[in-house]
């Protein structure tokens, strides 16, 4: 875990408003540090130029990580200053660049949209349900514990997303139910 301080010119919301909007309105404040998880940070290239040094990094991190803050904080830690000159997101949740559609294909409508069940299986850890468990969840009732700390996509035997589950108090409780009881 790492505590990252966001600059006030961030898109983080403070009191329901974007921080950069409050700064533009003349308000001065400091955003609180937030805990983020950086599970991988690799240096891919270092280029020493006439007046600067450029460093290419690859980061795998939790949601809410402000990559510009990493560049700034690394530069501050090295005593040289730092900023982000380019940012390219190569993966979000279980989706990577290989799953992406080019802008040209998007404009030409040359793509197949993923169904909700497919997205849920990639984004969350799936839990395959029995017919009886589907019925219980469709009424919003909890199931037996999943035994993990992640959110599960509760999938019916015929591959429909029924609910999202989270272990709490010894039960797998629905945090969102998508299939109503028949």
Buried (B, 14 or more C-beta within 10 A) or exposed (E): EBEBBBBBBBEBEBEEEBBBEBBEEEEEEEBEEBEBEBEEEEEEEEEEEEEEEEBEBEBEBEEEBBBBBBBBBBBEEEEEEBEEEEEEEEEEEEBEEEEBBEEEEEEEEEEEEEEEBEBBBBBBEBBEBEEEBBBBBBEEBBBEBBEEEEBBBBBBEEEBBBBBBBBEEEBBBBEEBBBEEE
